[in-house]
Amino acid sequence: MSYKFILSNKNQYQKDRNVNIDYSPVFNIQLQQKLNIFPIFNEDHQVTTPGFIIEYEKPAYESNLNYHQQLFNQKIEQIKIKNKQLLIPKPKHRVQICSVCKTKYTDYLTHTQSNQHKKLFLSSPYIKKIEKIQNDLNQQLSNYNSQSTDTEDASLLEQTNRKKIKVEISQMISNY
């Protein structure tokens, strides 16, 4: 014979969960009676005791709280050790490949100073875009600075056109 129980929601986002529990009383030879094995939900349970305790095991759990506390602490220590082992970095790959040249190297600094690396780095499309943006910005700034010769006029122009320059720079970058 089995009964079906639905646990009540403790959270509005939690779904109902159906729990099938076998209800078959156990005969205790010492007490000469059948014991109820119906599990009782421990709402105010400590962290060390389980959420559901069988009725006849409840006094044993309450009398051995220290033992269960020690078991719980051992489990926590084991989990902490496993987590620390996960955080230990793994050894690096023995083969190191440059992302610019797509070649293997042993020493990164000597590789970046080589002529082949410098040529490939300067010929990459990203560097060309960055240089083009830099040249355009320098040209715009020189145009704004050449519009006024006095320092007072230049500072006024800089204050009034600061927002305009920022907008133009962001538009220019988005175009690339």
Number of C-alpha atoms within 10 A of each C-alpha: 6 9 9 10 11 10 12 10 11 9 7 6 7 9 11 11 11 10 11 11 14 13 13 13 12 12 12 11 8 6 8 8 11 12 15 15 17 16 17 12 14 13 8 7 12 11 10 16 17 12 14 14 18 15 15 15 12 15 11 10 17 11 10 11 14 12 12 17 15 12 13 15 13 12 12 12 12 12 12 12 12 11 11 10 11 10 9 8 7 8 6 7 7 7 9 14 14 13 9 14 17 11 12 13 15 11 9 12 9 10 17 16 10 10 10 11 18 14 12 13 17 13 11 12 11 11 12 13 13 13 13 13 16 12 12 14 16 12 12 15 13 11 11 15 17 11 11 14 9 11 10 10 13 16 13 13 15 16 11 11 13 12 11 11 16 11 12 14 16 10 11 13 12 8 7 9
